[in-house]
Amino acid sequence: MIPRSEPGQSGRSSTDGIGPVAEVLDIRELHKHFAVKSADPVEALRGVSLRVQRGEIVGLVGPDGAGKTTLMRMAAGLLVPDKGKVLVLGLDSVRDSLRIQGRIAYMPQKFGLYQDLTCQENLDLYADLQGVDPSKRKQRYARLLEMTQLAPFAGRLAGRLSGGMKQKLGLACALVKSPELLLLDEPTVGVDPISRRELWRIVHEMVAQEGIGVLVATSYLDEAEKCRRIVVLHEGRMLDEGVPEVFRQRMRGHTFVLRVAEGARPRSIHARLVGQPGIIDATIRSGRVRVVTSEPDSAALTRAIPEPSQVEIHPTAPNFEDAFMKLLADVRTPGTHVHQATSTAGGSNLRGRKPDATDKQDETSQGVVHTRNLTKTFGAFTAVSHISFDVHRGEIFGLLGPNGAGKSTTFRMLCGLSRVSGGEVRVAGRDLRRSGSFARQRLGYMAQQFSLYGQHSVLENLRFFGRAYGLSRAELKERIGWALAEFDLTKYQHTAAGMLPGGFKQRLAMAAALLHRPDILFLDEPTSGVDPLARRDFWQRISSFAEGGVTVVVTTHFMEEAEYCDRMLIMSQGRELAHGTPDEIRTMARTEQHPDPTIEDAFIALAEHADRVAAKGAAS
């Protein structure tokens, strides 16, 4: 058991600048288990205790399956504890659940917006459900629409909003009756950095102006640092809690950045370090490899790098994510480490059919994926406008952009799932409009939204997709065995896909996309909603696929993940904003005041500039 922070370090005090401190949530020794068909019961929570005070934001983080959503649902009075107690606003969550639900707001991972109703109609519906006094609605609506910047879209159908706008509307609906406690379960999953920033602005405004208490579960560890306190869960137990600064202080001397010599690839250096003794974590940030070591020195780094001349090692300031990774490393059991690239994940085990000579000729001149002036219209609306790019064999190509930029629409055209309105698109040397079925045999596609059969088990889903891809009985058996082992799904093979934790749903979706050994892989938000460990695991696999010659096209809202791409294209409102390597994209945001920008800095600067230009054009 990791020792918890001392009470004096937790950020608690008698006053918080808003009013007298009062506990709005008090969870005491909470236990909860779930029965699982053909398996031992799952212990979702094991003796968890935490408190949330009025006027503070408490962050809840942990790997998939840690118990975050279970805890949220119990705090909302939707689940009954097996043991322990939940007090909300001094009320018992079991005995007084209806009274509690009238005084709190809960926004689950999939908030129930009504797609065929307008923004205003959704607000009206939730106001009716929560019994908001009609005389107070106009003022409340005006404030919520102003905070969420949705006032110009009040008459638009919810189904026609971008992902970020839907999340903001969901938050507005949850807040339509001013709550005393706000429960947010992954509120920023699947939204771009600009929308994430806006959602957090709204939450901080509510805390500052109304003094509510907030418990937020998040898989973005930079968001956890915006909280007053952070609680870390793992396998249903609390590992630690405290203020962000206390977590950071523990990591002094453990964090380093490696500046890569010209001509060397950060991704290659990164691949060498992952899983090496003494290396807890390795990521790519701003063109450099960022490393966390188990001991407070760089000895493990110098041992792990066979050619020291390729890198310069520099100490760097730690952050909460470093402490999170070390916490998990200290309790991690064998077999749960971050995936290391092996021939099992990529290479010959993934690859199947080799391109023939004609394919090679076309791919050499135009790329494995080739588009020119690619366009998609829906009636009078243009979703994608004259997009052009090439992707070459063994390359990782990123498609980035705000919600509603047209990334998923572009993906669907590249996979032959949506008709091309105009322009040229060739995949594996073939025109998709004429040889779609041939090209689709060569590619694997993982959709943004979980699209497998939720009522069927993991094993049944894999069998279905393997047969759909035309695998023989012997090959299907071998590939299913590979998928279960490679993605750590064996223990879940008889579990309904819809009941899997979010990260394991993503693993199953990727496994299904890879069953037929495609040599072109389309991944639409593959790490959306999964924890930091799973994100690292996914990108280790993706990198190993590319090293084995697989061509990868990927979209992501995690800007630090774009660093793993060889090249990328940033879109906004269906049009190209920028195109280049990570270094070239970062250069676009470099100024005297900000000489070392990140991909996220560049992304936000480009997207906001595009919005200003569009607004100016609309005004004129």
VEXKOL-902820 format. One record per residue (C-alpha): x, y, z. Coordinates in nm, 3 decimals, m for minus. Example, Ala and Ser with C-alpha at 12.3 -4.5 7.8 and 13.67 -1.06 7.14 Angstrom:
REM residues 2
- east,north,up
- 1.230,m0.450,0.780;
- 1.367,m0.106,0.714;
REM end
This chain:
REM residues 620
- east,north,up
- 0.000,0.000,0.000;
- 0.147,0.336,m0.101;
- 0.147,0.581,0.192;
- m0.105,0.859,0.147;
- m0.023,1.229,0.164;
- m0.037,1.380,0.512;
- m0.365,1.553,0.594;
- m0.193,1.888,0.592;
- m0.091,1.830,0.230;
- m0.438,1.754,0.098;
- m0.542,2.113,0.038;
- m0.816,2.105,0.304;
- m0.872,2.417,0.513;
- m1.142,2.578,0.721;
- m1.234,2.823,0.445;
- m1.180,2.830,0.072;
- m1.251,3.190,m0.022;
- m1.610,3.108,m0.118;
- m1.770,3.027,0.212;
- m1.743,2.786,0.505;
- m1.605,2.447,0.408;
- m1.867,2.174,0.407;
- m1.835,1.819,0.278;
- m2.072,1.761,m0.011;
- m1.953,1.403,m0.059;
- m1.826,1.165,0.209;
- m1.741,0.809,0.099;
- m1.643,0.567,0.374;
- m1.484,0.222,0.323;
- m1.682,0.152,0.008;
- m1.699,m0.201,m0.132;
- m1.873,m0.321,m0.450;
- m1.851,m0.640,m0.653;
- m2.025,m0.758,m0.970;
- m2.108,m1.113,m1.070;
- m1.960,m1.218,m1.405;
- m2.085,m1.510,m1.611;
- m1.841,m1.803,m1.614;
- m1.587,m1.614,m1.404;
- m1.509,m1.504,m1.049;
- m1.690,m1.191,m0.925;
- m1.522,m0.862,m1.012;
- m1.420,m0.659,m0.708;
- m1.486,m0.311,m0.847;
- m1.424,m0.120,m0.521;
- m1.230,m0.240,m0.218;
- m1.251,m0.016,0.087;
- m1.233,0.322,m0.087;
- m1.276,0.640,0.120;
- m1.272,0.999,m0.007;
- m1.429,1.337,0.055;
- m1.523,1.632,m0.162;
- m1.573,1.974,m0.005;
- m1.781,2.264,m0.121;
- m1.586,2.490,m0.356;
- m1.321,2.236,m0.459;
- m1.254,2.012,m0.758;
- m1.130,1.660,m0.683;
- m0.982,1.457,m0.968;
- m1.029,1.080,m0.992;
- m0.771,0.895,m1.204;
- m0.667,0.536,m1.260;
- m0.627,0.266,m1.526;
- m0.925,0.109,m1.701;
- m1.111,m0.110,m1.456;
- m0.986,0.086,m1.153;
- m1.345,0.149,m1.036;
- m1.387,0.517,m1.129;
- m1.725,0.484,m1.302;
- m1.857,0.249,m1.031;
- m1.763,0.503,m0.766;
- m1.931,0.782,m0.966;
- m2.254,0.584,m1.002;
- m2.260,0.506,m0.631;
- m2.203,0.873,m0.547;
- m2.503,0.954,m0.771;
- m2.719,0.703,m0.584;
- m2.752,0.474,m0.886;
- m2.576,0.174,m0.732;
- m2.608,0.026,m0.382;
- m2.286,m0.049,m0.188;
- m2.212,m0.402,m0.071;
- m2.039,m0.251,0.230;
- m1.955,0.099,0.348;
- m2.146,0.424,0.324;
- m2.192,0.715,0.085;
- m2.313,1.044,0.230;
- m2.411,1.313,m0.020;
- m2.491,1.653,0.130;
- m2.529,1.469,0.461;
- m2.788,1.230,0.313;
- m2.752,0.853,0.286;
- m2.718,0.749,m0.080;
- m2.937,0.439,m0.034;
- m3.210,0.569,0.193;
- m3.229,0.922,0.044;
- m3.138,0.861,m0.321;
- m3.432,1.057,m0.466;
- m3.364,1.360,m0.246;
- m2.996,1.346,m0.342;
- m3.065,1.329,m0.715;
- m3.268,1.648,m0.690;
- m2.967,1.837,m0.550;
- m2.675,1.706,m0.756;
- m2.583,1.687,m1.124;
- m2.429,1.378,m1.282;
- m2.284,1.372,m1.632;
- m2.195,1.012,m1.729;
- m1.953,0.919,m2.006;
- m2.240,0.895,m2.256;
- m2.477,1.173,m2.163;
- m2.830,1.115,m2.292;
- m2.885,1.398,m2.538;
- m3.182,1.367,m2.770;
- m3.036,1.391,m3.118;
- m3.365,1.490,m3.288;
- m3.427,1.778,m3.046;
- m3.262,2.120,m3.070;
- m3.023,2.251,m2.806;
- m3.306,2.459,m2.659;
- m3.545,2.164,m2.660;
- m3.289,1.947,m2.479;
- m3.252,2.217,m2.213;
- m3.632,2.238,m2.180;
- m3.661,1.862,m2.143;
- m3.398,1.840,m1.868;
- m3.548,2.141,m1.693;
- m3.883,1.958,m1.690;
- m3.722,1.637,m1.561;
- m3.541,1.824,m1.283;
- m3.843,2.035,m1.188;
- m3.686,2.373,m1.258;
- m3.925,2.661,m1.179;
- m4.046,2.801,m1.518;
- m3.998,3.156,m1.388;
- m3.625,3.091,m1.336;
- m3.554,2.913,m1.663;
- m3.497,3.211,m1.893;
- m3.220,3.354,m1.679;
- m3.063,3.009,m1.623;
- m3.073,2.924,m1.995;
- m2.914,3.255,m2.090;
- m2.627,3.199,m1.849;
- m2.565,2.838,m1.956;
- m2.578,2.920,m2.327;
- m2.339,3.209,m2.272;
- m2.096,2.996,m2.067;
- m2.098,2.717,m2.325;
- m2.096,2.958,m2.623;
- m2.396,2.770,m2.764;
- m2.633,3.067,m2.787;
- m2.594,3.094,m3.169;
- m2.681,2.723,m3.198;
- m2.985,2.709,m2.969;
- m3.207,2.614,m3.263;
- m2.973,2.351,m3.409;
- m3.049,1.979,m3.369;
- m2.821,1.814,m3.112;
- m2.740,1.543,m3.366;
- m2.585,1.804,m3.594;
- m2.346,1.941,m3.332;
- m1.975,1.858,m3.327;
- m1.845,1.627,m3.055;
- m1.717,1.914,m2.843;
- m2.043,2.106,m2.874;
- m2.238,1.795,m2.771;
- m2.027,1.763,m2.458;
- m2.086,2.129,m2.373;
- m2.460,2.087,m2.430;
- m2.458,1.777,m2.207;
- m2.286,1.978,m1.934;
- m2.539,2.261,m1.974;
- m2.827,2.011,m1.940;
- m2.667,1.863,m1.628;
- m2.636,2.212,m1.479;
- m2.983,2.334,m1.575;
- m3.079,2.309,m1.208;
- m2.796,2.464,m1.007;
- m2.643,2.165,m0.822;
- m2.453,2.152,m0.494;
- m2.239,1.861,m0.618;
- m2.132,1.799,m0.977;
- m2.018,1.450,m1.082;
- m1.834,1.434,m1.417;
- m1.731,1.098,m1.561;
- m1.478,1.155,m1.841;
- m1.642,1.479,m1.962;
- m1.376,1.554,m2.225;
- m1.345,1.214,m2.394;
- m1.345,1.247,m2.772;
- m1.322,1.626,m2.783;
- m1.044,1.842,m2.922;
- m0.804,2.052,m2.710;
- m0.999,2.375,m2.767;
- m1.324,2.216,m2.648;
- m1.143,2.057,m2.352;
- m1.016,2.399,m2.247;
- m1.365,2.549,m2.276;
- m1.526,2.271,m2.071;
- m1.277,2.326,m1.790;
- m1.338,2.700,m1.805;
- m1.709,2.634,m1.747;
- m1.642,2.402,m1.452;
- m1.406,2.650,m1.285;
- m1.663,2.929,m1.334;
- m1.932,2.721,m1.162;
- m1.701,2.647,m0.869;
- m1.588,3.009,m0.835;
- m1.935,3.164,m0.872;
- m2.162,2.911,m0.702;
- m1.926,2.728,m0.468;
- m2.028,2.380,m0.581;
- m1.815,2.074,m0.515;
- m1.692,1.873,m0.815;
- m1.570,1.515,m0.849;
- m1.432,1.451,m1.198;
- m1.296,1.126,m1.342;
- m1.053,1.186,m1.626;
- m0.805,0.993,m1.838;
- m0.622,1.317,m1.927;
- m0.358,1.353,m1.658;
- m0.286,1.715,m1.748;
- m0.650,1.781,m1.655;
- m0.597,1.617,m1.316;
- m0.343,1.889,m1.241;
- m0.624,2.147,m1.269;
- m0.787,1.990,m0.963;
- m0.728,2.093,m0.600;
- m0.675,1.731,m0.499;
- m0.621,1.407,m0.692;
- m0.729,1.056,m0.593;
- m0.554,0.761,m0.765;
- m0.743,0.430,m0.793;
- m0.608,0.096,m0.908;
- m0.801,m0.234,m0.921;
- m1.068,m0.094,m0.691;
- m0.827,0.033,m0.425;
- m0.704,0.384,m0.347;
- m0.331,0.409,m0.411;
- m0.284,0.768,m0.302;
- m0.438,1.113,m0.275;
- m0.302,1.465,m0.240;
- m0.247,1.800,m0.407;
- m0.069,1.797,m0.747;
- 0.243,1.968,m0.610;
- 0.303,1.690,m0.357;
- 0.295,1.430,m0.635;
- 0.537,1.639,m0.844;
- 0.783,1.690,m0.557;
- 0.825,1.314,m0.514;
- 0.957,1.285,m0.870;
- 1.244,1.533,m0.843;
- 1.550,1.381,m1.012;
- 1.351,1.105,m1.189;
- 1.261,1.290,m1.511;
- 1.475,1.358,m1.819;
- 1.444,1.470,m2.181;
- 1.660,1.328,m2.459;
- 1.742,1.567,m2.741;
- 1.785,1.351,m3.048;
- 2.073,1.414,m3.286;
- 1.995,1.530,m3.638;
- 1.914,1.234,m3.860;
- 1.799,1.013,m3.571;
- 1.426,0.948,m3.523;
- 1.275,1.013,m3.178;
- 1.041,0.718,m3.239;
- 1.336,0.480,m3.281;
- 1.508,0.602,m2.963;
- 1.176,0.576,m2.781;
- 1.126,0.215,m2.896;
- 1.468,0.120,m2.757;
- 1.387,0.257,m2.413;
- 1.041,0.113,m2.350;
- 1.054,m0.181,m2.111;
- 1.423,m0.146,m2.030;
- 1.534,m0.204,m1.667;
- 1.512,0.113,m1.463;
- 1.292,0.291,m1.720;
- 0.939,0.347,m1.587;
- 0.803,0.552,m1.875;
- 0.908,0.690,m2.211;
- 0.706,0.922,m2.434;
- 0.771,1.161,m2.723;
- 0.711,1.530,m2.649;
- 0.802,1.826,m2.871;
- 1.040,1.618,m3.081;
- 1.225,1.485,m2.777;
- 1.201,1.162,m2.580;
- 1.078,1.220,m2.225;
- 1.180,0.953,m1.973;
- 1.093,0.866,m1.613;
- 1.347,0.653,m1.427;
- 1.290,0.434,m1.123;
- 1.593,0.583,m0.945;
- 1.673,0.957,m0.917;
- 1.960,0.951,m1.166;
- 2.025,0.891,m1.537;
- 2.223,0.566,m1.498;
- 1.942,0.353,m1.643;
- 1.930,0.581,m1.947;
- 2.298,0.557,m2.026;
- 2.280,0.177,m1.996;
- 1.978,0.157,m2.228;
- 2.116,0.373,m2.512;
- 2.369,0.177,m2.722;
- 2.484,0.487,m2.915;
- 2.513,0.777,m2.667;
- 2.624,1.013,m2.944;
- 2.268,1.007,m3.082;
- 2.118,1.186,m2.780;
- 2.182,1.453,m2.519;
- 2.037,1.380,m2.175;
- 1.895,1.674,m1.977;
- 1.702,1.680,m1.647;
- 1.350,1.825,m1.671;
- 1.078,1.932,m1.427;
- 0.836,1.652,m1.327;
- 0.459,1.661,m1.364;
- 0.171,1.463,m1.215;
- 0.173,1.213,m1.504;
- 0.526,1.109,m1.405;
- 0.413,1.041,m1.049;
- 0.109,0.849,m1.176;
- 0.326,0.621,m1.389;
- 0.563,0.555,m1.098;
- 0.274,0.478,m0.863;
- 0.145,0.215,m1.104;
- 0.493,0.077,m1.169;
- 0.534,0.021,m0.795;
- 0.219,m0.196,m0.778;
- 0.220,m0.342,m1.127;
- 0.209,m0.719,m1.150;
- 0.391,m0.925,m1.414;
- 0.210,m0.920,m1.747;
- 0.057,m0.575,m1.703;
- 0.356,m0.376,m1.823;
- 0.339,m0.136,m2.112;
- 0.359,m0.332,m2.437;
- 0.702,m0.364,m2.595;
- 0.734,m0.393,m2.971;
- 0.788,m0.754,m3.075;
- 0.737,m0.963,m3.383;
- 0.420,m1.089,m3.216;
- 0.260,m0.746,m3.245;
- 0.390,m0.652,m3.585;
- 0.609,m0.790,m3.859;
- 0.521,m1.125,m4.005;
- 0.251,m1.205,m3.754;
- 0.048,m0.902,m3.854;
- 0.133,m0.881,m4.220;
- m0.027,m1.125,m4.456;
- m0.037,m1.080,m4.832;
- 0.261,m0.898,m4.982;
- 0.194,m0.630,m5.244;
- 0.237,m0.746,m5.600;
- 0.453,m0.567,m5.860;
- 0.169,m0.348,m5.988;
- 0.085,m0.236,m5.637;
- 0.452,m0.158,m5.573;
- 0.476,0.058,m5.883;
- 0.163,0.256,m5.797;
- 0.262,0.289,m5.433;
- 0.610,0.416,m5.519;
- 0.480,0.694,m5.742;
- 0.171,0.799,m5.546;
- 0.186,0.639,m5.203;
- m0.013,0.354,m5.054;
- m0.289,0.607,m4.985;
- m0.328,0.885,m5.241;
- m0.583,1.167,m5.253;
- m0.617,1.474,m5.472;
- m0.887,1.735,m5.415;
- m1.091,1.484,m5.211;
- m1.437,1.631,m5.151;
- m1.752,1.519,m4.971;
- m2.084,1.702,m4.974;
- m2.414,1.637,m4.799;
- m2.665,1.837,m4.997;
- m2.556,2.199,m4.977;
- m2.313,2.128,m4.691;
- m1.948,2.057,m4.774;
- m1.794,1.835,m4.506;
- m1.457,1.785,m4.680;
- m1.322,2.029,m4.937;
- m1.033,1.957,m5.177;
- m0.804,1.763,m4.941;
- m0.481,1.626,m5.094;
- m0.213,1.405,m4.937;
- m0.009,1.088,m4.989;
- 0.085,0.823,m4.733;
- 0.379,0.592,m4.803;
- 0.447,0.234,m4.699;
- 0.547,0.193,m4.336;
- 0.453,0.552,m4.254;
- 0.233,0.677,m3.967;
- 0.021,0.962,m4.100;
- m0.195,1.170,m3.864;
- m0.521,1.349,m3.940;
- m0.583,1.621,m3.679;
- m0.848,1.884,m3.636;
- m1.119,2.023,m3.407;
- m1.446,1.835,m3.363;
- m1.645,1.871,m3.686;
- m1.334,1.929,m3.899;
- m1.417,1.640,m4.135;
- m1.160,1.385,m4.017;
- m1.400,1.092,m3.970;
- m1.575,1.175,m4.299;
- m1.238,1.164,m4.474;
- m1.165,0.831,m4.307;
- m1.489,0.678,m4.422;
- m1.416,0.778,m4.783;
- m1.065,0.630,m4.761;
- m1.212,0.302,m4.637;
- m1.477,0.288,m4.907;
- m1.755,0.328,m4.649;
- m1.877,0.661,m4.784;
- m1.921,0.774,m5.143;
- m1.666,1.025,m5.274;
- m1.834,1.342,m5.404;
- m1.534,1.470,m5.594;
- m1.160,1.434,m5.644;
- m0.932,1.132,m5.662;
- m0.870,0.862,m5.401;
- m0.652,0.555,m5.446;
- m0.571,0.293,m5.182;
- m0.317,0.017,m5.245;
- m0.285,0.138,m5.602;
- m0.656,0.098,m5.681;
- m0.930,0.355,m5.733;
- m1.173,0.296,m5.446;
- m1.470,0.397,m5.662;
- m1.395,0.114,m5.905;
- m1.214,m0.149,m5.697;
- m1.345,m0.090,m5.348;
- m1.381,m0.456,m5.255;
- m1.023,m0.534,m5.359;
- m0.881,m0.244,m5.163;
- m1.085,m0.327,m4.853;
- m0.925,m0.673,m4.840;
- m0.595,m0.493,m4.783;
- m0.703,m0.262,m4.503;
- m0.818,m0.273,m4.143;
- m1.052,m0.010,m4.000;
- m1.117,0.083,m3.638;
- m1.409,0.323,m3.603;
- m1.420,0.620,m3.366;
- m1.732,0.493,m3.191;
- m1.732,0.139,m3.054;
- m1.903,m0.048,m3.337;
- m1.882,m0.414,m3.240;
- m2.174,m0.623,m3.115;
- m2.220,m0.527,m2.751;
- m2.454,m0.813,m2.660;
- m2.212,m1.076,m2.792;
- m1.900,m1.193,m2.613;
- m1.545,m1.098,m2.705;
- m1.494,m1.443,m2.855;
- m1.817,m1.427,m3.057;
- m1.720,m1.086,m3.199;
- m1.378,m1.212,m3.307;
- m1.530,m1.521,m3.469;
- m1.784,m1.309,m3.657;
- m1.529,m1.065,m3.796;
- m1.282,m1.341,m3.880;
- m1.548,m1.520,m4.086;
- m1.650,m1.190,m4.248;
- m1.289,m1.146,m4.359;
- m1.296,m1.496,m4.509;
- m1.045,m1.663,m4.279;
- m1.031,m2.041,m4.289;
- m1.125,m2.237,m3.976;
- m0.761,m2.314,m3.891;
- m0.643,m1.960,m3.959;
- m0.933,m1.812,m3.762;
- m0.845,m2.027,m3.460;
- m0.482,m1.917,m3.479;
- m0.568,m1.547,m3.523;
- m0.820,m1.547,m3.237;
- m0.557,m1.705,m3.011;
- m0.314,m1.432,m3.117;
- m0.569,m1.154,m3.057;
- m0.669,m1.277,m2.710;
- m0.307,m1.302,m2.600;
- m0.175,m0.990,m2.772;
- m0.447,m0.761,m2.637;
- m0.477,m0.926,m2.293;
- m0.839,m1.025,m2.362;
- m0.824,m1.389,m2.252;
- m0.985,m1.322,m1.913;
- m1.267,m1.132,m2.089;
- m1.327,m1.375,m2.377;
- m1.672,m1.477,m2.248;
- m1.771,m1.123,m2.139;
- m2.025,m0.930,m2.347;
- m1.836,m0.664,m2.545;
- m2.070,m0.393,m2.424;
- m1.977,m0.470,m2.063;
- m1.602,m0.427,m2.111;
- m1.414,m0.133,m1.954;
- m1.354,0.143,m2.209;
- m0.990,0.057,m2.276;
- m1.069,m0.310,m2.334;
- m1.343,m0.216,m2.580;
- m1.077,m0.029,m2.777;
- m0.844,m0.330,m2.758;
- m1.118,m0.557,m2.891;
- m1.195,m0.314,m3.175;
- m0.829,m0.303,m3.277;
- m0.797,m0.682,m3.250;
- m1.097,m0.726,m3.481;
- m0.945,m0.481,m3.733;
- m0.620,m0.680,m3.739;
- m0.752,m1.036,m3.765;
- m0.699,m1.061,m4.142;
- m0.342,m0.920,m4.131;
- m0.408,m0.595,m4.321;
- m0.112,m0.400,m4.455;
- m0.298,m0.068,m4.438;
- m0.451,0.033,m4.107;
- m0.704,0.314,m4.051;
- m0.746,0.406,m3.684;
- m1.010,0.667,m3.600;
- m0.946,0.793,m3.243;
- m0.803,0.457,m3.128;
- m0.716,0.584,m2.778;
- m1.028,0.791,m2.708;
- m1.148,0.727,m2.353;
- m0.869,0.492,m2.250;
- m0.623,0.543,m1.967;
- m0.260,0.658,m2.006;
- m0.124,0.303,m1.976;
- m0.350,0.181,m2.254;
- m0.259,0.480,m2.474;
- 0.109,0.398,m2.442;
- 0.032,0.034,m2.511;
- m0.162,0.124,m2.829;
- 0.114,0.348,m2.963;
- 0.381,0.086,m2.898;
- 0.175,m0.149,m3.112;
- 0.111,0.113,m3.380;
- 0.484,0.195,m3.400;
- 0.575,m0.173,m3.425;
- 0.320,m0.218,m3.705;
- 0.481,0.065,m3.899;
- 0.829,m0.078,m3.840;
- 0.699,m0.402,m3.993;
- 0.591,m0.219,m4.310;
- 0.225,m0.157,m4.226;
- 0.090,0.179,m4.341;
- m0.103,0.358,m4.066;
- m0.344,0.651,m4.096;
- m0.468,0.772,m3.758;
- m0.679,1.049,m3.607;
- m0.634,1.163,m3.248;
- m0.736,1.440,m3.008;
- m0.432,1.375,m2.788;
- m0.187,1.621,m2.938;
- 0.114,1.462,m2.771;
- 0.029,1.143,m2.964;
- 0.078,1.333,m3.290;
- 0.450,1.329,m3.206;
- 0.455,0.959,m3.301;
- 0.342,1.043,m3.655;
- 0.593,1.080,m3.940;
- 0.373,1.345,m4.100;
- 0.032,1.495,m4.034;
- m0.242,1.706,m4.184;
- m0.443,1.949,m3.971;
- m0.800,2.020,m4.087;
- m1.065,2.273,m3.988;
- m1.415,2.306,m4.130;
- m1.333,2.047,m4.397;
- m1.026,2.229,m4.530;
- m0.652,2.187,m4.491;
- m0.483,2.419,m4.240;
- m0.133,2.272,m4.234;
- 0.061,1.973,m4.362;
- 0.406,1.851,m4.260;
- 0.626,1.671,m4.008;
- 0.583,1.734,m3.635;
- 0.886,1.967,m3.643;
- 0.737,2.165,m3.931;
- 0.398,2.194,m3.758;
- 0.553,2.315,m3.431;
- 0.752,2.579,m3.619;
- 0.424,2.740,m3.727;
- 0.353,2.842,m3.366;
- 0.707,2.951,m3.272;
- 0.743,3.312,m3.154;
- 0.993,3.512,m2.949;
- 0.761,3.486,m2.651;
- 0.704,3.114,m2.710;
- 1.024,2.969,m2.862;
- 0.950,2.602,m2.785;
- 0.583,2.532,m2.875;
- 0.416,2.193,m2.863;
- 0.195,2.034,m3.127;
- m0.103,2.135,m2.911;
- 0.014,2.498,m2.913;
- 0.036,2.489,m3.292;
- m0.298,2.312,m3.325;
- m0.480,2.568,m3.109;
- m0.314,2.863,m3.284;
- m0.402,2.730,m3.630;
- m0.760,2.637,m3.538;
- m0.832,2.968,m3.363;
- m0.688,3.161,m3.658;
- m0.914,2.964,m3.895;
- m1.216,3.043,m3.674;
- m1.132,3.415,m3.675;
- m1.097,3.416,m4.053;
- m1.429,3.230,m4.092;
- m1.606,3.468,m3.851;
- m1.467,3.770,m4.033;
- m1.583,3.628,m4.367;
- m1.931,3.557,m4.230;
- m1.958,3.911,m4.089;
- m1.865,4.069,m4.421;
REM end
